[in-house]
């Protein structure tokens, strides 16, 4: 009965296999459904534009785009913000990030030596303070102020940072930048750090701030840079050093004296950085702390020799008004590295990368769909092969069974004929040898008696 049952089950099995194959073929050729949670767009639907990025001159708030003085006086009798001889400035609370007042905060001007603050906060985390740097001819050729580096001589990294932030050594800035591997690599790192801080007005060409075409910063960005510097103990140690010895060559020492007299003249002063070139005029970054409140003041394009006096006036006003007025802006926090680098690209390059990202995303989705289809088709082919192999094997087995049965029946029939021809009974005992069970046997029924 088993062969009969199998023969009857074969149509059912074949129908099941065919149904499975048909289902897989339909899945392979049918269009893929949209992702969960993503509605299928209608025929007349329009693409939703991406969120518009904040313009660079509005980083920190809409009022930061103003080219004049911005301040929210609490009442008409409040102390007026000082009128300082500078084109741009910012006074901000480093702790809360509130911008108390500003003038043309995103105005772009030459930074002069205040660029060295950005150079320092970029390179201090990257260079071993106890490491040695080999001075190059390029570093030694930097214009004064300088520490007097000699090409071919080695200098300790920490000594170079001290020279950078006390006497504003231009040669030390170049040597430290080259210590990253190359001057170009160091400058790329400095600009990347500016983007990381959302200081998008910064274009750094020289690590010491010496004149270079297109090199600019803004008072707002310098406040972001100063806030980051405050969070770095190593920077603040160099920044607040009043004097330090510096070995130019073996047994030839000089004393580095801090140029920023705010440290000794202003109560609560934490440090400051002076800058000056003919085109940039005077620039300044200063910090001070009183009664637990830390203020940052940054000044751009100021009348020479008035930058520290102007900073003191703004700091005095800031300490008096802190907490009594609504801020006009906010110092933004650093960005994630990827977003910062993306924003650092030109507008055209950002648009090109956005188009590329969109096309790649679409290609990825299409590739995923194609991969699914190919996988399903592979399943179809595999199952078809299994079916074909199974049927062929079943046919081979059935053929073998039929052949064996035919041979067996022939052998049995031949044996029975030979037995009858030889003799049907045993020897004299009269006992029958066997009874032929061949279906063609003609032995008499009495032989069984």
C-alpha positions as CSV (number, residue, x, y, z in Angstrom):
1,X,0.0,0.0,0.0
2,X,2.9,2.4,0.6
3,X,3.8,2.8,-3.1
4,X,0.2,3.4,-3.9
5,X,-0.1,6.1,-1.2
6,X,3.0,7.8,-2.4
7,X,1.7,7.7,-6.0
8,X,-1.5,9.4,-4.8
9,X,0.4,12.0,-2.8
10,X,2.6,13.1,-5.6
11,X,0.0,15.4,-7.2
12,X,-0.5,17.2,-3.8
13,X,3.2,17.6,-3.3
14,X,3.7,18.9,-6.8
15,X,0.8,21.4,-6.3
16,X,2.4,22.6,-3.1
17,X,5.8,23.1,-4.8
18,X,4.2,24.9,-7.7
19,X,2.3,27.2,-5.3
20,X,5.4,28.1,-3.4
21,X,7.3,28.8,-6.6
22,X,4.5,31.0,-7.9
23,X,4.5,33.0,-4.6
24,X,8.2,33.6,-4.7
25,X,8.0,34.7,-8.3
26,X,5.3,37.2,-7.5
27,X,7.4,38.6,-4.6
28,X,10.4,38.9,-6.9
29,X,8.7,40.9,-9.6
30,X,6.1,42.8,-7.5
31,X,7.0,46.5,-6.6
32,X,8.4,46.9,-3.1
33,X,6.1,48.6,-0.5
34,X,7.2,51.9,1.0
35,X,9.1,51.8,4.3
36,X,7.1,51.7,7.5
37,X,6.0,55.1,8.6
38,X,6.9,56.7,5.2
39,X,3.7,57.5,3.3
40,X,3.7,56.9,-0.4
41,X,3.7,60.3,-2.2
42,X,0.7,61.1,-4.3
43,X,0.9,61.9,-8.0
44,X,0.8,65.6,-7.5
45,X,2.8,65.8,-4.3
46,X,5.8,68.1,-4.1
47,X,9.1,67.3,-2.4
48,X,9.4,69.0,1.0
49,X,12.6,71.1,1.1
50,X,15.3,70.4,3.7
51,X,15.5,72.7,6.7
52,X,17.2,75.9,5.9
53,X,20.5,76.3,7.8
54,X,21.0,79.3,10.0
55,X,22.9,82.0,8.2
56,X,26.5,82.4,9.5
57,X,25.8,86.0,10.6
58,X,22.8,84.8,12.7
59,X,24.7,82.2,14.7
60,X,23.9,83.0,18.3
61,X,20.5,84.7,17.6
62,X,18.9,87.0,15.1
63,X,20.3,90.1,16.8
64,X,23.8,88.9,16.2
65,X,23.3,89.9,12.5
66,X,23.1,93.5,13.5
67,X,25.9,95.8,12.3
68,X,25.3,98.3,15.1
69,X,25.2,98.2,18.9
70,X,22.7,95.8,20.4
71,X,21.7,95.8,24.0
72,X,18.5,95.3,26.0
73,X,18.4,98.0,28.7
74,X,16.1,97.0,31.5
75,X,14.9,100.6,32.0
76,X,15.8,104.1,30.6
77,X,18.0,104.9,33.7
78,X,20.2,101.9,33.2
79,X,24.0,102.5,32.7
80,X,24.8,102.9,29.1
81,X,27.2,100.5,27.4
82,X,30.6,102.3,26.9
83,X,31.3,103.8,23.5
84,X,34.7,102.2,22.7
85,X,36.8,103.1,19.6
86,X,36.4,99.7,17.9
87,X,34.4,98.5,14.9
88,X,33.3,95.3,16.6
89,X,33.1,93.9,20.1
90,X,31.3,91.4,22.3
91,X,30.8,91.1,26.0
92,X,29.5,87.8,27.2
93,X,29.0,85.6,30.3
94,X,31.2,82.5,29.8
95,X,29.2,80.4,32.3
96,X,25.7,80.9,30.8
97,X,26.8,81.8,27.3
98,X,24.6,84.9,27.3
99,X,25.8,87.8,25.1
100,X,25.1,90.9,27.3
101,X,25.8,93.4,24.5
102,X,27.6,93.6,21.2
103,X,28.5,95.7,18.2
104,X,28.6,94.2,14.8
105,X,29.4,90.8,16.4
106,X,29.7,88.9,13.1
107,X,31.7,91.6,11.3
108,X,34.7,90.1,9.8
109,X,38.1,91.7,10.4
110,X,41.8,90.7,10.4
111,X,42.5,88.9,13.7
112,X,46.2,89.8,14.0
113,X,47.7,87.9,16.9
114,X,44.4,86.9,18.5
115,X,44.5,84.1,16.0
116,X,47.1,82.5,18.3
117,X,44.3,81.7,20.8
118,X,42.6,79.5,18.2
119,X,46.0,78.0,17.2
120,X,46.7,77.1,20.9
121,X,43.4,75.5,21.7
122,X,43.7,73.4,18.6
123,X,47.2,72.2,19.1
124,X,47.5,71.9,22.9
125,X,45.4,68.6,23.0
126,X,47.3,67.2,20.1
127,X,51.0,67.7,21.1
128,X,52.9,66.2,24.0
129,X,54.0,69.1,26.2
130,X,57.3,67.3,26.9
131,X,57.9,66.5,23.3
132,X,60.6,68.2,21.2
133,X,60.1,70.2,18.0
134,X,62.7,70.8,15.4
135,X,62.7,74.4,14.2
136,X,62.6,74.9,10.5
137,X,63.8,77.8,8.3
138,X,60.2,78.7,7.7
139,X,59.6,79.0,11.4
140,X,62.8,81.0,12.0
141,X,61.9,83.4,9.1
142,X,58.6,84.5,10.7
143,X,58.4,88.2,11.4
144,X,58.7,89.6,14.9
145,X,57.5,89.3,17.5
146,X,59.5,86.1,17.8
147,X,61.3,83.9,20.3
148,X,64.4,83.7,18.2
149,X,64.2,80.1,17.1
150,X,67.2,78.8,15.3
151,X,66.8,76.3,12.4
152,X,67.9,72.8,13.2
153,X,67.6,73.3,17.0
154,X,65.0,71.5,19.1
155,X,62.6,73.2,21.4
156,X,60.2,71.8,24.1
157,X,56.5,72.0,23.1
158,X,55.5,73.5,26.4
159,X,58.1,76.2,26.0
160,X,56.9,77.1,22.6
161,X,53.3,77.4,23.9
162,X,54.5,79.7,26.6
163,X,56.3,81.9,24.1
164,X,53.2,81.8,21.9
165,X,50.9,83.2,24.6
166,X,53.2,85.5,26.6
167,X,55.3,87.4,24.0
168,X,53.1,86.4,21.0
169,X,56.0,84.6,19.3
170,X,55.2,84.2,15.6
171,X,58.0,81.7,15.0
172,X,56.6,79.5,17.8
173,X,53.2,79.5,16.1
174,X,54.7,78.2,12.9
175,X,56.9,75.6,14.7
176,X,53.9,74.2,16.6
177,X,51.8,74.1,13.5
178,X,54.5,72.1,11.7
179,X,54.8,69.7,14.6
180,X,51.4,68.2,13.5
181,X,53.2,66.7,10.5
182,X,53.2,69.6,8.1
183,X,52.2,73.3,8.0
184,X,49.3,72.5,5.7
185,X,48.0,69.7,8.0
186,X,48.3,72.0,11.0
187,X,46.3,74.8,9.3
188,X,43.6,72.3,8.3
189,X,43.3,71.3,11.9
190,X,43.0,74.9,13.0
191,X,40.2,75.6,10.6
192,X,38.5,72.4,11.5
193,X,38.5,73.4,15.1
194,X,36.9,76.7,14.2
195,X,34.1,74.8,12.5
196,X,33.8,72.5,15.5
197,X,33.2,75.6,17.7
198,X,30.7,77.0,15.1
199,X,33.1,79.9,14.5
200,X,32.0,80.1,10.9
201,X,33.4,83.6,10.3
202,X,37.0,82.3,10.8
203,X,39.2,81.8,7.8
204,X,42.7,81.0,9.1
205,X,45.7,81.2,6.7
206,X,48.6,81.9,9.2
207,X,48.7,80.3,12.7
208,X,50.2,83.5,14.1
209,X,47.6,85.9,12.5
210,X,50.1,87.7,10.3
211,X,48.5,89.3,7.3
212,X,47.2,86.9,4.7
213,X,44.7,87.5,1.9
214,X,41.2,86.5,3.1
215,X,42.2,85.8,6.7
216,X,39.4,87.0,9.0
217,X,37.7,86.4,12.3
218,X,34.7,88.1,14.1
219,X,34.3,89.3,17.7
220,X,31.5,86.7,18.2
221,X,33.7,83.8,17.0
222,X,36.6,85.0,19.2
223,X,34.2,84.8,22.1
224,X,33.4,81.2,21.2
225,X,37.1,80.5,21.0
226,X,37.8,82.2,24.3
227,X,35.0,80.2,26.0
228,X,36.6,76.9,24.8
229,X,40.0,78.1,26.0
230,X,38.6,78.7,29.5
231,X,37.7,75.0,29.7
232,X,41.4,74.0,29.0
233,X,43.5,74.1,32.2
234,X,46.8,73.8,30.1
235,X,45.8,76.8,28.0
236,X,44.9,78.9,31.1
237,X,48.3,78.0,32.6
238,X,50.2,79.3,29.6
239,X,47.8,82.2,29.2
240,X,48.2,83.6,32.7
241,X,52.0,83.1,32.9
242,X,53.6,86.5,33.8
243,X,57.2,85.5,32.9
244,X,59.2,82.4,32.1
245,X,62.7,81.4,31.0
246,X,63.3,80.3,27.4
247,X,66.4,78.6,26.1
248,X,67.1,79.8,22.6
249,X,70.2,77.5,22.3
250,X,72.2,75.5,24.8
251,X,73.3,77.9,27.6
252,X,71.6,80.9,25.9
253,X,68.5,81.9,27.8
254,X,66.0,84.8,27.6
255,X,63.1,85.8,29.8
256,X,59.6,85.8,28.3
257,X,57.4,88.6,29.8
258,X,53.7,88.7,29.3
259,X,52.5,91.6,27.2
260,X,49.0,91.7,28.7
261,X,49.1,94.2,31.6
262,X,45.4,93.5,32.3
263,X,46.7,90.5,34.4
264,X,48.4,92.8,36.9
265,X,46.2,95.9,36.7
266,X,42.6,94.5,36.6
267,X,41.1,92.7,39.7
268,X,39.9,89.3,38.7
269,X,41.7,89.2,35.3
270,X,42.4,85.7,34.0
271,X,44.4,86.5,31.0
272,X,44.3,88.3,27.6
273,X,45.7,88.3,24.1
274,X,46.7,91.4,22.2
275,X,47.0,91.7,18.5
276,X,48.0,94.4,16.0
277,X,48.8,94.8,12.3
278,X,48.5,97.8,10.1
279,X,45.3,96.6,8.4
280,X,43.7,94.8,11.4
281,X,44.6,97.6,13.8
282,X,44.3,96.5,17.4
283,X,42.5,93.3,18.4
284,X,42.0,91.8,21.9
285,X,40.6,88.8,23.8
286,X,40.3,89.2,27.6
287,X,38.7,87.2,30.5
288,X,38.0,88.1,34.1
289,X,36.2,86.6,37.0
290,X,34.5,88.3,39.9
291,X,32.2,86.8,42.5
292,X,31.9,83.5,40.6
293,X,30.9,85.3,37.3
294,X,33.3,84.9,34.4
295,X,33.1,87.4,31.5
296,X,34.7,87.3,28.1
297,X,35.4,90.5,26.1
298,X,36.6,90.5,22.5
299,X,37.5,93.5,20.4
300,X,38.2,93.9,16.7
301,X,39.6,96.7,14.6
302,X,40.2,99.0,17.5
303,X,42.3,102.2,17.7
304,X,45.9,101.1,18.6
305,X,46.9,101.2,22.2
306,X,43.2,101.6,23.2
307,X,42.3,97.9,23.2
308,X,43.0,97.0,26.8
309,X,41.4,100.3,28.1
310,X,38.3,99.5,26.0
311,X,38.2,95.9,27.4
312,X,38.3,97.2,31.0
313,X,35.4,99.6,30.3
314,X,33.3,96.8,28.8
315,X,34.2,94.4,31.6
316,X,33.2,96.9,34.2
317,X,29.8,97.5,32.5
318,X,29.3,93.8,32.1
319,X,29.9,92.9,35.8
320,X,27.5,95.8,36.8
321,X,24.7,94.7,34.4
322,X,25.1,90.9,34.4
323,X,21.8,89.3,35.5
324,X,19.9,92.6,35.2
325,X,19.1,92.7,31.5
326,X,17.9,90.3,28.8
327,X,20.7,88.9,26.7
328,X,20.9,89.9,23.0
329,X,22.3,86.5,21.9
330,X,23.9,83.3,23.0
331,X,27.3,81.7,22.7
332,X,26.5,78.4,20.9
333,X,28.1,75.1,22.0
334,X,30.5,73.1,19.8
335,X,29.1,70.9,17.1
336,X,29.7,67.3,16.4
337,X,32.8,67.0,14.2
338,X,30.9,65.7,11.0
339,X,28.4,68.6,11.1
340,X,31.2,71.1,11.8
341,X,33.3,70.0,8.8
342,X,30.2,70.0,6.6
343,X,29.4,73.6,7.5
344,X,33.0,74.6,6.9
345,X,32.6,73.9,3.2
346,X,31.6,76.5,0.7
347,X,27.9,76.9,-0.1
348,X,28.3,75.4,-3.5
349,X,30.2,72.5,-2.1
350,X,27.6,71.9,0.6
351,X,24.9,71.9,-2.1
352,X,26.9,69.5,-4.3
353,X,27.4,67.1,-1.3
354,X,23.7,67.4,-0.5
355,X,22.7,66.3,-4.0
356,X,25.3,63.5,-3.9
357,X,23.9,62.3,-0.5
358,X,20.4,62.3,-1.9
359,X,21.4,60.4,-5.0
360,X,23.4,57.9,-2.9
361,X,20.4,57.4,-0.6
362,X,18.1,56.7,-3.5
363,X,20.7,54.4,-5.0
364,X,21.0,52.6,-1.7
365,X,17.2,52.1,-1.5
366,X,17.1,50.9,-5.1
367,X,20.1,48.6,-4.5
368,X,18.3,47.2,-1.4
369,X,15.2,46.4,-3.5
370,X,17.2,44.8,-6.2
371,X,19.1,42.8,-3.6
372,X,15.8,41.5,-2.3
373,X,14.6,40.6,-5.7
374,X,17.8,38.8,-6.6
375,X,17.7,36.9,-3.4
376,X,14.1,35.8,-4.1
377,X,15.0,34.8,-7.6
378,X,17.9,32.8,-6.2
379,X,15.4,31.0,-3.9
380,X,13.2,30.3,-6.9
381,X,16.1,28.8,-8.9
382,X,17.2,26.8,-5.9
383,X,13.7,25.3,-5.2
384,X,13.3,24.6,-8.9
385,X,16.6,22.7,-8.9
386,X,15.5,20.8,-5.8
387,X,12.2,19.9,-7.4
388,X,13.9,18.7,-10.6
389,X,16.5,16.8,-8.7
390,X,13.8,15.2,-6.5
391,X,11.7,14.1,-9.4
392,X,14.7,12.7,-11.3
393,X,15.8,10.8,-8.2
394,X,12.2,9.5,-7.7
395,X,12.1,8.3,-11.3
396,X,15.5,6.6,-11.0
397,X,14.4,4.8,-7.9
398,X,11.1,3.7,-9.4
399,X,12.9,2.4,-12.5
400,X,15.3,0.4,-10.3
401,X,12.4,-1.0,-8.2
402,X,10.6,-2.1,-11.4
403,X,13.7,-3.7,-12.8
404,X,14.5,-5.6,-9.5
405,X,10.9,-6.9,-9.4
406,X,11.1,-8.1,-13.0
407,X,14.4,-9.9,-12.3
408,X,13.1,-11.4,-9.1
409,X,10.0,-12.9,-10.7
410,X,12.1,-14.3,-13.6
411,X,14.5,-16.0,-11.2
412,X,11.7,-17.5,-9.1
413,X,10.0,-18.8,-12.2
414,X,13.2,-20.4,-13.6
415,X,14.0,-22.0,-10.2
416,X,10.6,-23.6,-10.0
417,X,10.9,-25.1,-13.5
418,X,14.3,-26.6,-12.7
419,X,13.0,-28.2,-9.5
420,X,10.1,-29.8,-11.2
421,X,12.4,-31.1,-14.0
422,X,14.9,-32.6,-11.5
423,X,12.4,-34.2,-9.1
424,X,9.4,-33.1,-7.1
425,X,10.1,-35.3,-4.0
426,X,12.8,-36.2,-1.7
427,X,14.7,-39.5,-1.4
428,X,13.3,-42.7,-0.1
429,X,12.0,-41.1,3.0
430,X,9.1,-39.8,1.0
431,X,9.3,-36.4,2.6
432,X,8.5,-33.5,0.2
433,X,11.4,-31.2,-0.4
434,X,9.3,-28.1,-0.9
435,X,6.2,-27.0,-2.4
436,X,6.6,-24.7,-5.4
437,X,5.0,-21.3,-4.7
438,X,5.5,-20.1,-8.2
439,X,2.2,-18.8,-9.6
440,X,2.8,-21.0,-12.7
441,X,3.2,-24.1,-10.6
442,X,1.3,-27.2,-11.9
443,X,2.2,-29.5,-8.9
444,X,-0.8,-31.8,-7.9
445,X,-2.7,-30.7,-4.9
446,X,-2.2,-34.2,-3.4
447,X,1.5,-33.6,-3.2
448,X,0.9,-31.6,-0.1
449,X,-0.7,-34.5,1.7
